Amino acid sequence: MGEVLIFNHARVITNITIEQQPTSDFPTRNKIMVLDFCVSYEIESTWQDLTQTAKLVLPKNIIIRSPDGKIVSGNRSSVDSNIGGFSNPIPLFLRGDKITISGGYKYFNLQGKEVSDVNVLFEGFISKVTSKKPFMLECEDNMWLLKQIPTPVKQWGKSQTLRQILEYMLSGTDLTVSSKSEINVTYNIKSTMSHGESVAQFLEENKKGGFHFDSRFRGKELRIGYPTYFVDEAAEHKFIFQKNVIEDNLEYQRQDDINLSAVVQNYVIQETGKTNKDGTAKTKKKRIEVLVTFEKGKEKSYIKKTNEPLPPNVGGERRQFFFESATNEQELIKFGFEQLKKYYYTGFRGTFTTFGIPYVKYGDIVILEDNILPERNGRYFVKKVEYAGGTEGNRQKITLDYLIL
């Protein structure tokens, strides 16, 4: 677990590396450019979003250097090269260029030693160049690549799993499908036919089409569905309200005041009572669906019947879960309660803002401590982190998911 850092005279560090990618119009674009300044950057990172995004604002008057320190373009009063979007001279920045954003501090610790604490906050590609003063680069992580890769026009076999389908679609790239993701489900509904849409669209259609798998990249590894968090790779960070929490939008709720519900689903194979030409039994896939609730601390469950809707959500918070390993409604109820109970706790919900260090990622664990009200102390999984930096310093806005009991 990281200690609570107390430091003085800290200097904000911002490092941006952009690798030009050659295009048919500009086949000689191959420079690597390094910037140590920006007006501002904003980065959103969460397992809930298909694409992790970044926005980078740069002044038009800036010095751009190569990794060995040589000036690529610009001087202290002007830029002598095309920013992007025009044909002459060769643009410095174009859609598809690789980009890495790092941020942190250089400071003296309590022992008087100078320490550099800089972390990679974002890796991806420029998705849009806005030529204004100052100008903006909009960026996306490796999901940008999946938006460029078309799926084959193909009917997938009934026995092929989602993992096998995605591994086929990513073949020829350096991207992989996580071995930790539990996506060995087989199915033959709408999403088993790909029509030439992008791989990213295929993932989004899978989520909307009944399989509520959240897809996201961790580096070059595509992670899908459950489990959401991996304790073996989660770093722990301590935050104390009276020391390194700048501001918060946290609400402390008692368990007895919380009403929760969740729609829990899966698809199961059922025999139709008919046979195929080869004598084997015909089967179909049927969606099974239940509702589980915590109402005033009491567990209730409902099994969805054909052509009858589930009870509406009349108050509280309703979630959706999908469990591919459930084979019947009773297992759905069991798994649904196990998942829903994670959100049934006395503790904090919401967000808080802290400095740029300690560096926190979604999936990490934060320990919140209150010296005045220690009964509010607790450990939480991090669902989302929004990074902001530039001339105003570095900040992290951290969204909690649930208390770790």
KEKE-3310 file (N, C-alpha, C; in steps of 0.2 Angstrom, whole numbers, plus 5000, padded with zeros to 4 digits):
npx = (5004:5003:5011:5004:5009:5018:5024:5035:5037:5035:5037:5027:5026:5025:5025:5024:5023:5023:5021:5023:5014:5016:5006:4996:4996:5006:5020:5032:5031:5037:5042:5047:5041:5043:5036:5036:5027:5010:4994:4983:4977:4965:4959:4949:4946:4939:4932:4919:4917:4918:4928:4943:4947:4956:4959:4969:4976:4986:4997:4999:5011:5025:5039:5044:5052:5064:5067:5081:5083:5084:5077:5062:5052:5047:5049:5052:5043:5035:5027:5034:5029:5016:5002:4991:4980:4981:4989:5002:5015:5021:5010:5011:5004:4992:4977:4977:4991:5002:5001:5007:5004:5011:5012:5015:5026:5041:5050:5056:5058:5054:5066:5075:5079:5079:5065:5058:5042:5033:5021:5014:4999:4991:4989:4988:4980:4979:4963:4957:4961:4960:4962:4965:4967:4971:4976:4968:4970:4961:4960:4961:4961:4968:4956:4953:4960:4952:4941:4944:4946:4938:4925:4924:4912:4902:4894:4894:4899:4889:4895:4906:4915:4913:4926:4934:4929:4933:4947:4950:4946:4955:4967:4983:4986:4994:4987:4978:4966:4961:4966:4960:4947:4930:4923:4919:4907:4895:4884:4870:4863:4858:4871:4879:4881:4892:4894:4903:4905:4914:4926:4925:4911:4905:4907:4900:4887:4885:4885:4873:4864:4859:4869:4877:4891:4904:4917:4934:4951:4966:4980:4987:4978:4963:4949:4935:4918:4915:4928:4927:4936:4953:4961:4974:4982:4979:4984:4986:4980:4982:4971:4968:4956:4959:4972:4976:4965:4958:4945:4928:4914:4906:4895:4889:4881:4869:4867:4854:4846:4846:4840:4841:4841:4842:4843:4845:4853:4854:4858:4851:4853:4840:4830:4819:4810:4809:4817:4833:4838:4848:4844:4848:4843:4834:4838:4836:4840:4837:4832:4834:4828:4829:4824:4832:4831:4835:4826:4824:4833:4829:4829:4822:4815:4811:4805:4806:4792:4785:4781:4777:4781:4795:4794:4792:4805:4803:4810:4826:4841:4844:4852:4861:4865:4875:4877:4886:4888:4877:4864:4851:4836:4836:4850:4853:4847:4855:4868:4865:4861:4873:4882:4875:4875:4887:4886:4878:4880:4886:4893:4904:4899:4901:4912:4929:4942:4960:4978:4990:4998:4997:4998:4983:4974:4959:4951:4961:4963:4957:4960:4951:4953:4947:4952:4945:4932:4934:4926:4921:4930:4937:4939:4939:4935:4940:4931:4932:4943:4947:4959:4967:4977:4991:4995:4989:4992:4992:4978:4967:4952:4942:4931:4922:4918:4913:4912:4925:4923)
npy = (4994:5011:5025:5040:5054:5068:5083:5097:5112:5106:5102:5102:5089:5086:5075:5072:5062:5060:5049:5050:5043:5036:5040:5037:5049:5056:5049:5049:5053:5051:5055:5056:5065:5075:5083:5094:5102:5108:5116:5111:5094:5082:5066:5052:5037:5021:5005:5004:5010:5008:5015:5022:5039:5055:5072:5085:5100:5112:5126:5136:5142:5134:5124:5110:5094:5081:5064:5065:5078:5087:5101:5099:5107:5124:5139:5150:5159:5156:5144:5134:5125:5115:5113:5103:5094:5101:5102:5107:5114:5097:5090:5091:5084:5071:5062:5046:5046:5040:5042:5046:5051:5057:5061:5069:5073:5082:5082:5087:5075:5071:5067:5076:5072:5073:5068:5060:5057:5051:5045:5035:5040:5039:5030:5029:5034:5048:5054:5065:5081:5098:5113:5126:5141:5141:5125:5108:5091:5077:5061:5042:5026:5010:5005:5012:5007:4995:5001:5003:4991:4980:4968:4951:4947:4935:4920:4914:4898:4888:4882:4890:4900:4916:4921:4914:4919:4933:4932:4927:4939:4948:4943:4944:4957:4965:4964:4957:4945:4945:4932:4931:4934:4929:4923:4912:4909:4902:4905:4908:4919:4936:4942:4932:4934:4943:4958:4965:4977:4987:4980:4986:4990:4978:4973:4983:4980:4968:4970:4978:4969:4959:4952:4957:4962:4971:4980:4983:4990:4986:4992:4983:4973:4966:4966:4958:4958:4948:4943:4959:4966:4963:4957:4953:4961:4974:4989:4997:5012:5025:5038:5052:5062:5074:5077:5073:5074:5084:5089:5083:5074:5065:5054:5048:5033:5024:5006:5002:5011:5009:5004:4992:4984:4972:4966:4951:4940:4927:4916:4900:4883:4874:4860:4857:4848:4843:4835:4835:4832:4822:4815:4820:4830:4845:4861:4876:4893:4901:4915:4918:4926:4935:4945:4952:4959:4970:4976:4987:4979:4966:4951:4948:4940:4938:4928:4930:4928:4922:4934:4943:4957:4962:4967:4985:4998:5006:5014:5018:5010:5002:4988:4979:4963:4949:4932:4920:4907:4903:4891:4890:4898:4898:4898:4910:4918:4916:4920:4933:4939:4937:4946:4958:4961:4966:4980:4983:4991:5000:5015:5025:5033:5039:5053:5059:5071:5072:5075:5073:5062:5049:5039:5033:5020:5014:5000:4999:4999:5010:5017:5025:5037:5045:5056:5063:5057:5041:5030:5030:5025:5015:5003:5003:4998:5005:5013:5022:5034:5051:5061:5076:5089:5101:5118:5122:5112:5095:5084:5071:5064:5053:5039:5030:5012:5000:4995:4986:4972)
npz = (5000:4996:5004:5012:5004:5008:5002:4997:4987:4974:4957:4943:4931:4914:4901:4884:4870:4853:4839:4823:4809:4794:4779:4764:4757:4763:4764:4770:4783:4798:4810:4828:4841:4855:4868:4882:4888:4890:4888:4894:4899:4898:4904:4903:4911:4913:4917:4912:4900:4882:4875:4880:4883:4878:4879:4873:4875:4866:4865:4851:4849:4852:4856:4849:4851:4846:4852:4856:4859:4849:4840:4832:4827:4827:4837:4850:4848:4837:4826:4814:4805:4798:4807:4806:4796:4783:4767:4764:4772:4776:4788:4806:4815:4814:4812:4818:4822:4834:4852:4868:4884:4899:4916:4931:4946:4951:4965:4982:4994:5012:5017:5010:4998:4980:4970:4957:4951:4940:4929:4916:4909:4898:4883:4866:4851:4840:4837:4832:4825:4830:4823:4830:4840:4856:4850:4849:4852:4850:4857:4857:4865:4862:4857:4847:4836:4834:4829:4816:4810:4800:4803:4797:4784:4789:4795:4810:4818:4828:4838:4841:4852:4860:4863:4854:4842:4843:4845:4832:4824:4829:4824:4817:4822:4836:4847:4860:4867:4884:4894:4906:4906:4907:4895:4887:4881:4871:4857:4846:4841:4836:4836:4831:4818:4808:4799:4792:4799:4810:4822:4834:4834:4833:4846:4853:4849:4853:4867:4868:4862:4871:4878:4891:4891:4897:4888:4886:4885:4893:4892:4879:4879:4877:4887:4893:4900:4915:4927:4934:4942:4946:4959:4961:4954:4958:4964:4980:4988:5000:5006:5015:5023:5029:5024:5010:5002:4991:4988:4989:4983:4990:4997:5012:5016:5026:5027:5029:5023:5010:4994:4983:4967:4953:4937:4931:4919:4907:4893:4888:4882:4875:4871:4857:4855:4843:4829:4820:4802:4803:4814:4827:4841:4839:4844:4854:4858:4873:4882:4899:4913:4928:4942:4956:4972:4985:4998:5010:5018:5015:5006:4990:4976:4958:4945:4928:4918:4902:4891:4901:4910:4921:4938:4940:4942:4956:4965:4972:4966:4951:4943:4930:4927:4919:4918:4912:4916:4922:4923:4925:4932:4945:4948:4943:4951:4963:4959:4956:4968:4975:4968:4969:4983:4985:4983:4993:5007:5021:5020:5009:4994:4978:4972:4974:4974:4971:4972:4959:4963:4975:4960:4953:4946:4937:4944:4954:4972:4984:5000:5012:5024:5039:5051:5060:5060:5062:5061:5048:5040:5026:5013:4995:4979:4964:4951:4941:4934:4932:4924:4925:4920:4917:4915:4927:4936:4943:4944:4950:4948:4957:4956:4966:4967:4975:4992:5000:5009)
capx = (5000:5007:5010:5002:5015:5018:5030:5035:5041:5034:5036:5023:5030:5021:5028:5020:5027:5019:5025:5020:5012:5015:5000:4997:4998:5013:5023:5038:5030:5040:5046:5045:5041:5042:5034:5036:5022:5003:4990:4979:4975:4959:4959:4944:4948:4935:4930:4912:4917:4922:4934:4946:4948:4960:4959:4975:4976:4993:4998:5001:5018:5028:5045:5044:5059:5065:5069:5087:5083:5084:5071:5058:5048:5045:5054:5049:5038:5031:5028:5036:5027:5009:4999:4988:4974:4982:4994:5008:5020:5019:5007:5015:4999:4987:4973:4981:4997:5002:5002:5008:5004:5013:5011:5018:5029:5047:5049:5060:5054:5056:5074:5078:5081:5074:5061:5053:5036:5030:5017:5010:4992:4987:4993:4983:4980:4975:4957:4955:4965:4956:4967:4963:4972:4976:4973:4967:4971:4957:4963:4957:4966:4968:4949:4953:4962:4946:4936:4947:4947:4931:4924:4922:4905:4902:4890:4899:4896:4885:4900:4911:4914:4915:4933:4937:4927:4937:4954:4950:4945:4961:4973:4987:4988:4998:4982:4976:4960:4963:4965:4956:4940:4926:4919:4918:4900:4893:4877:4868:4857:4859:4878:4884:4883:4895:4892:4908:4905:4920:4926:4922:4904:4903:4907:4895:4881:4885:4882:4866:4860:4857:4875:4879:4898:4908:4923:4939:4958:4971:4986:4985:4974:4956:4946:4927:4914:4918:4927:4928:4942:4958:4964:4981:4985:4976:4988:4982:4983:4978:4969:4966:4952:4962:4978:4977:4959:4957:4938:4924:4907:4905:4889:4890:4874:4869:4865:4847:4843:4848:4836:4844:4838:4846:4840:4850:4851:4858:4855:4852:4850:4834:4828:4813:4805:4810:4824:4836:4838:4853:4841:4849:4838:4834:4839:4836:4843:4831:4834:4831:4829:4826:4825:4833:4831:4836:4821:4824:4837:4826:4830:4816:4817:4806:4807:4802:4788:4784:4776:4775:4787:4797:4791:4796:4809:4800:4814:4832:4846:4843:4858:4860:4871:4874:4881:4886:4888:4870:4860:4843:4834:4839:4857:4854:4845:4860:4873:4863:4862:4881:4884:4871:4877:4893:4884:4874:4885:4886:4899:4904:4897:4903:4919:4934:4948:4966:4983:4992:5001:4999:4994:4978:4970:4953:4953:4965:4959:4958:4958:4949:4953:4945:4955:4940:4927:4937:4921:4920:4936:4935:4943:4935:4937:4940:4928:4934:4948:4948:4965:4968:4984:4994:4997:4985:4994:4989:4973:4964:4945:4942:4925:4921:4913:4909:4916:4928:4921)
capy = (5000:5017:5030:5047:5058:5075:5086:5104:5114:5101:5105:5098:5086:5084:5073:5070:5059:5058:5046:5051:5037:5038:5039:5037:5056:5058:5042:5051:5055:5046:5059:5055:5072:5076:5090:5094:5107:5108:5120:5106:5088:5078:5059:5048:5030:5017:4999:5005:5013:5005:5018:5027:5045:5060:5078:5088:5107:5114:5132:5136:5144:5129:5120:5102:5091:5074:5061:5066:5085:5092:5104:5097:5112:5129:5142:5153:5164:5154:5137:5135:5119:5115:5109:5097:5095:5104:5097:5109:5108:5091:5091:5089:5080:5069:5057:5040:5046:5037:5047:5044:5056:5055:5066:5068:5078:5081:5086:5084:5071:5073:5066:5081:5069:5075:5062:5061:5052:5052:5039:5035:5041:5037:5028:5028:5037:5054:5053:5071:5087:5104:5118:5133:5144:5135:5119:5103:5084:5072:5054:5036:5021:5005:5003:5016:5002:4991:5005:5003:4984:4977:4961:4947:4945:4928:4917:4910:4892:4887:4879:4894:4905:4923:4922:4912:4924:4939:4930:4927:4945:4952:4940:4949:4963:4964:4965:4950:4944:4943:4925:4931:4936:4923:4924:4906:4908:4900:4907:4909:4924:4941:4944:4927:4936:4949:4960:4970:4982:4987:4976:4989:4990:4971:4973:4987:4977:4962:4973:4980:4964:4954:4950:4964:4962:4978:4978:4989:4988:4987:4991:4980:4967:4967:4963:4958:4955:4947:4947:4966:4968:4957:4959:4952:4967:4980:4993:5000:5019:5028:5045:5055:5068:5080:5078:5073:5074:5091:5090:5077:5074:5058:5053:5042:5030:5018:5001:5001:5016:5008:4999:4990:4979:4970:4962:4946:4937:4922:4912:4893:4879:4870:4856:4859:4842:4841:4832:4836:4826:4817:4812:4823:4834:4852:4865:4883:4897:4905:4920:4917:4932:4936:4951:4952:4965:4971:4981:4987:4974:4960:4949:4946:4938:4937:4925:4933:4924:4924:4940:4947:4961:4961:4973:4991:5000:5012:5018:5015:5009:4996:4987:4973:4958:4944:4927:4915:4900:4901:4886:4890:4904:4898:4900:4917:4922:4915:4924:4940:4941:4938:4952:4964:4962:4970:4987:4984:4992:5006:5018:5031:5033:5046:5054:5063:5074:5072:5077:5068:5056:5043:5037:5028:5017:5010:4993:4999:5000:5016:5017:5032:5037:5051:5057:5065:5052:5035:5025:5031:5023:5009:5001:5003:4997:5011:5012:5027:5040:5057:5064:5083:5092:5106:5124:5122:5107:5089:5082:5065:5063:5046:5037:5023:5007:4997:4994:4979:4970)
capz = (5000:4995:5009:5011:5002:5009:4999:4996:4981:4969:4950:4938:4925:4908:4895:4878:4865:4847:4834:4816:4805:4787:4775:4757:4755:4766:4765:4774:4790:4803:4816:4835:4844:4862:4871:4890:4891:4887:4891:4898:4896:4901:4902:4906:4911:4916:4913:4909:4893:4877:4873:4885:4879:4881:4876:4874:4872:4866:4862:4844:4849:4856:4854:4848:4850:4845:4859:4857:4861:4844:4839:4826:4824:4831:4842:4856:4846:4831:4824:4807:4802:4798:4813:4804:4792:4777:4763:4763:4772:4779:4795:4811:4819:4810:4814:4818:4825:4841:4857:4875:4889:4905:4921:4938:4949:4953:4972:4987:5000:5019:5018:5006:4991:4974:4968:4951:4951:4933:4926:4909:4910:4892:4877:4861:4844:4839:4833:4829:4826:4829:4822:4833:4845:4856:4846:4853:4850:4853:4857:4859:4866:4857:4854:4840:4831:4833:4825:4809:4808:4799:4804:4791:4783:4791:4799:4815:4820:4834:4844:4842:4858:4859:4864:4848:4837:4844:4843:4825:4822:4831:4821:4813:4826:4842:4852:4863:4871:4890:4897:4913:4904:4906:4889:4883:4880:4864:4856:4839:4840:4831:4835:4828:4811:4807:4792:4789:4803:4814:4828:4840:4833:4835:4853:4856:4847:4858:4873:4867:4860:4876:4882:4894:4892:4896:4884:4887:4884:4898:4887:4872:4881:4877:4893:4892:4905:4922:4932:4933:4945:4948:4966:4961:4950:4961:4969:4986:4990:5006:5006:5022:5021:5032:5021:5003:4998:4990:4988:4988:4982:4993:5002:5017:5017:5030:5023:5030:5019:5003:4991:4977:4963:4947:4932:4930:4913:4903:4888:4889:4876:4876:4866:4855:4854:4836:4827:4813:4797:4805:4820:4833:4844:4838:4850:4853:4864:4876:4887:4906:4916:4935:4946:4963:4976:4993:5000:5018:5020:5014:4999:4986:4969:4954:4939:4922:4914:4895:4889:4907:4912:4928:4942:4938:4948:4959:4969:4973:4961:4947:4939:4925:4927:4915:4920:4907:4919:4925:4918:4926:4935:4952:4948:4941:4958:4968:4957:4956:4975:4977:4965:4972:4990:4985:4983:4999:5012:5025:5018:5004:4987:4974:4969:4977:4970:4975:4968:4954:4966:4971:4954:4954:4940:4938:4946:4960:4979:4988:5007:5014:5031:5042:5057:5064:5061:5060:5059:5041:5036:5022:5007:4990:4972:4960:4945:4936:4936:4927:4925:4923:4921:4913:4918:4933:4941:4941:4948:4949:4951:4958:4957:4970:4965:4981:4998:5001:5016)
cpx = (5004:5005:5007:5008:5013:5025:5029:5039:5041:5034:5032:5027:5024:5025:5023:5024:5022:5023:5020:5019:5012:5008:5001:4999:5004:5017:5030:5037:5032:5044:5043:5046:5039:5041:5034:5032:5015:4999:4986:4978:4969:4959:4953:4946:4943:4933:4923:4912:4921:4928:4937:4949:4953:4959:4965:4975:4983:4992:5000:5009:5021:5034:5043:5050:5058:5067:5076:5088:5083:5077:5068:5055:5047:5050:5049:5043:5033:5032:5029:5034:5019:5007:4996:4981:4975:4987:5001:5010:5017:5016:5011:5010:4994:4983:4977:4988:4997:5004:5003:5008:5006:5013:5013:5021:5037:5048:5055:5056:5057:5063:5078:5081:5076:5071:5057:5048:5032:5027:5014:5003:4988:4991:4987:4985:4976:4969:4955:4959:4961:4961:4964:4968:4969:4973:4973:4968:4966:4960:4959:4962:4965:4961:4949:4955:4956:4941:4938:4947:4940:4931:4922:4914:4904:4897:4894:4895:4893:4890:4905:4910:4915:4922:4936:4935:4932:4944:4955:4950:4952:4968:4976:4989:4992:4993:4979:4970:4963:4961:4960:4949:4936:4921:4919:4911:4899:4886:4876:4862:4860:4867:4882:4885:4886:4895:4897:4909:4912:4920:4923:4914:4901:4902:4901:4888:4880:4882:4875:4861:4858:4863:4878:4887:4901:4915:4928:4946:4961:4978:4984:4981:4967:4953:4938:4924:4917:4924:4929:4935:4947:4962:4972:4985:4983:4981:4983:4985:4978:4977:4966:4963:4956:4969:4978:4971:4957:4949:4934:4917:4904:4899:4890:4883:4875:4865:4857:4843:4843:4843:4839:4840:4843:4842:4846:4848:4856:4854:4856:4850:4845:4832:4821:4808:4805:4817:4826:4836:4843:4850:4843:4844:4839:4834:4838:4839:4837:4834:4831:4833:4826:4827:4826:4834:4833:4831:4821:4828:4834:4827:4823:4819:4811:4809:4803:4798:4787:4779:4774:4782:4789:4794:4795:4800:4806:4804:4821:4836:4845:4849:4856:4866:4869:4879:4880:4886:4882:4867:4853:4842:4836:4846:4858:4852:4851:4866:4872:4863:4869:4884:4881:4873:4883:4891:4879:4878:4884:4893:4898:4902:4899:4910:4923:4939:4954:4971:4985:4996:4998:4995:4989:4975:4964:4955:4958:4960:4962:4956:4957:4949:4951:4948:4950:4934:4930:4932:4919:4925:4934:4939:4938:4938:4936:4937:4930:4939:4948:4954:4965:4974:4985:4996:4994:4987:4990:4983:4970:4957:4943:4934:4925:4916:4909:4915:4919:4927:4926)
cpy = (5006:5022:5036:5051:5066:5078:5093:5106:5109:5105:5100:5096:5084:5082:5070:5068:5057:5055:5047:5044:5039:5036:5039:5044:5059:5052:5043:5053:5050:5049:5056:5062:5071:5083:5089:5100:5106:5113:5116:5099:5085:5071:5056:5040:5026:5010:4999:5007:5009:5008:5023:5033:5050:5066:5082:5095:5110:5121:5132:5138:5139:5126:5113:5099:5084:5071:5063:5074:5090:5095:5102:5102:5118:5133:5146:5158:5162:5147:5138:5129:5119:5110:5103:5099:5099:5100:5100:5114:5102:5092:5088:5083:5078:5063:5050:5040:5043:5042:5044:5051:5054:5062:5064:5074:5077:5085:5083:5081:5074:5072:5071:5078:5071:5068:5064:5055:5054:5045:5040:5035:5039:5035:5026:5031:5043:5053:5059:5077:5093:5110:5125:5136:5145:5129:5113:5096:5080:5065:5049:5031:5016:5003:5007:5011:4997:4994:5005:4996:4982:4970:4957:4947:4937:4926:4912:4904:4892:4886:4884:4899:4912:4925:4920:4917:4930:4938:4930:4934:4949:4948:4944:4955:4960:4964:4958:4950:4941:4935:4925:4932:4930:4924:4918:4904:4906:4903:4908:4913:4930:4942:4938:4929:4942:4951:4965:4976:4982:4982:4979:4990:4983:4971:4977:4984:4971:4964:4975:4974:4959:4952:4956:4963:4969:4976:4984:4986:4990:4986:4988:4973:4969:4963:4963:4955:4954:4943:4955:4968:4962:4960:4958:4957:4974:4983:4996:5007:5022:5036:5047:5061:5074:5082:5079:5072:5081:5093:5084:5078:5067:5059:5047:5039:5024:5012:5000:5006:5015:5003:4998:4984:4978:4965:4957:4941:4931:4919:4904:4889:4875:4866:4858:4854:4839:4838:4835:4831:4821:4813:4815:4828:4841:4856:4872:4887:4901:4909:4919:4924:4933:4943:4950:4958:4965:4977:4981:4981:4967:4958:4946:4944:4936:4933:4928:4927:4926:4929:4944:4951:4960:4968:4979:4993:5007:5016:5014:5014:5002:4994:4981:4969:4952:4938:4921:4908:4898:4896:4886:4896:4904:4900:4907:4921:4922:4920:4931:4943:4942:4944:4958:4966:4966:4978:4988:4985:4999:5009:5023:5029:5039:5046:5059:5065:5074:5075:5072:5062:5055:5041:5032:5026:5014:5003:4993:4999:5006:5015:5024:5032:5044:5051:5059:5060:5045:5030:5025:5028:5016:5009:5000:5002:5004:5010:5016:5032:5045:5061:5071:5086:5098:5112:5125:5117:5101:5087:5075:5065:5056:5044:5030:5019:5004:4996:4987:4977:4965)
cpz = (5000:5001:5007:5010:5004:5007:4998:4990:4975:4962:4946:4932:4920:4903:4890:4872:4859:4842:4827:4813:4798:4784:4768:4754:4758:4769:4769:4781:4795:4809:4823:4838:4851:4864:4879:4892:4887:4891:4896:4895:4901:4899:4906:4905:4915:4913:4910:4902:4888:4875:4879:4881:4882:4876:4878:4871:4872:4863:4855:4844:4854:4852:4854:4847:4849:4852:4861:4859:4856:4842:4832:4823:4829:4835:4847:4854:4840:4830:4816:4803:4802:4804:4811:4800:4785:4773:4762:4768:4775:4786:4800:4815:4814:4813:4813:4820:4832:4846:4864:4879:4896:4910:4928:4941:4950:4960:4976:4993:5007:5020:5014:5000:4986:4971:4962:4951:4945:4931:4920:4911:4904:4887:4872:4854:4844:4834:4829:4830:4825:4829:4824:4837:4852:4852:4850:4849:4854:4852:4859:4861:4861:4854:4847:4834:4829:4829:4818:4806:4806:4801:4797:4790:4783:4796:4804:4817:4827:4840:4845:4848:4856:4859:4857:4842:4837:4843:4835:4822:4823:4828:4817:4816:4832:4848:4854:4866:4878:4892:4903:4912:4903:4901:4884:4881:4872:4863:4848:4838:4836:4830:4833:4820:4811:4800:4789:4793:4807:4820:4834:4840:4835:4842:4856:4855:4852:4865:4873:4865:4864:4880:4884:4896:4891:4893:4885:4886:4891:4894:4881:4873:4881:4883:4892:4898:4912:4921:4930:4936:4947:4954:4965:4957:4953:4966:4974:4987:4995:5004:5013:5020:5024:5029:5014:4999:4997:4991:4987:4986:4984:4998:5006:5018:5022:5026:5024:5026:5012:5000:4984:4973:4956:4943:4930:4924:4911:4897:4889:4883:4879:4870:4864:4854:4847:4835:4820:4809:4799:4812:4827:4835:4842:4844:4849:4859:4867:4882:4894:4909:4923:4937:4953:4966:4983:4994:5008:5021:5019:5007:4996:4979:4965:4947:4933:4918:4907:4894:4895:4909:4919:4931:4940:4944:4950:4964:4970:4966:4957:4943:4934:4926:4922:4917:4916:4910:4922:4920:4919:4930:4942:4953:4947:4948:4963:4966:4957:4963:4977:4974:4968:4979:4990:4986:4989:5005:5015:5023:5012:4997:4984:4972:4974:4973:4974:4970:4963:4956:4972:4965:4955:4947:4942:4940:4952:4966:4982:4996:5010:5022:5034:5049:5062:5066:5058:5058:5052:5037:5032:5016:5001:4983:4968:4953:4939:4939:4930:4929:4922:4924:4916:4917:4925:4938:4939:4946:4946:4952:4951:4959:4960:4966:4971:4986:4998:5008:5018)
residu = (MET:GLY:GLU:VAL:LEU:ILE:PHE:ASN:HIS:ALA:ARG:VAL:ILE:THR:ASN:ILE:THR:ILE:GLU:GLN:GLN:PRO:THR:SER:ASP:PHE:PRO:THR:ARG:ASN:LYS:ILE:MET:VAL:LEU:ASP:PHE:CYS:VAL:SER:TYR:GLU:ILE:GLU:SER:THR:TRP:GLN:ASP:LEU:THR:GLN:THR:ALA:LYS:LEU:VAL:LEU:PRO:LYS:ASN:ILE:ILE:ILE:ARG:SER:PRO:ASP:GLY:LYS:ILE:VAL:SER:GLY:ASN:ARG:SER:SER:VAL:ASP:SER:ASN:ILE:GLY:GLY:PHE:SER:ASN:PRO:ILE:PRO:LEU:PHE:LEU:ARG:GLY:ASP:LYS:ILE:THR:ILE:SER:GLY:GLY:TYR:LYS:TYR:PHE:ASN:LEU:GLN:GLY:LYS:GLU:VAL:SER:ASP:VAL:ASN:VAL:LEU:PHE:GLU:GLY:PHE:ILE:SER:LYS:VAL:THR:SER:LYS:LYS:PRO:PHE:MET:LEU:GLU:CYS:GLU:ASP:ASN:MET:TRP:LEU:LEU:LYS:GLN:ILE:PRO:THR:PRO:VAL:LYS:GLN:TRP:GLY:LYS:SER:GLN:THR:LEU:ARG:GLN:ILE:LEU:GLU:TYR:MET:LEU:SER:GLY:THR:ASP:LEU:THR:VAL:SER:SER:LYS:SER:GLU:ILE:ASN:VAL:THR:TYR:ASN:ILE:LYS:SER:THR:MET:SER:HIS:GLY:GLU:SER:VAL:ALA:GLN:PHE:LEU:GLU:GLU:ASN:LYS:LYS:GLY:GLY:PHE:HIS:PHE:ASP:SER:ARG:PHE:ARG:GLY:LYS:GLU:LEU:ARG:ILE:GLY:TYR:PRO:THR:TYR:PHE:VAL:ASP:GLU:ALA:ALA:GLU:HIS:LYS:PHE:ILE:PHE:GLN:LYS:ASN:VAL:ILE:GLU:ASP:ASN:LEU:GLU:TYR:GLN:ARG:GLN:ASP:ASP:ILE:ASN:LEU:SER:ALA:VAL:VAL:GLN:ASN:TYR:VAL:ILE:GLN:GLU:THR:GLY:LYS:THR:ASN:LYS:ASP:GLY:THR:ALA:LYS:THR:LYS:LYS:LYS:ARG:ILE:GLU:VAL:LEU:VAL:THR:PHE:GLU:LYS:GLY:LYS:GLU:LYS:SER:TYR:ILE:LYS:LYS:THR:ASN:GLU:PRO:LEU:PRO:PRO:ASN:VAL:GLY:GLY:GLU:ARG:ARG:GLN:PHE:PHE:PHE:GLU:SER:ALA:THR:ASN:GLU:GLN:GLU:LEU:ILE:LYS:PHE:GLY:PHE:GLU:GLN:LEU:LYS:LYS:TYR:TYR:TYR:THR:GLY:PHE:ARG:GLY:THR:PHE:THR:THR:PHE:GLY:ILE:PRO:TYR:VAL:LYS:TYR:GLY:ASP:ILE:VAL:ILE:LEU:GLU:ASP:ASN:ILE:LEU:PRO:GLU:ARG:ASN:GLY:ARG:TYR:PHE:VAL:LYS:LYS:VAL:GLU:TYR:ALA:GLY:GLY:THR:GLU:GLY:ASN:ARG:GLN:LYS:ILE:THR:LEU:ASP:TYR:LEU:ILE:LEU)
# end
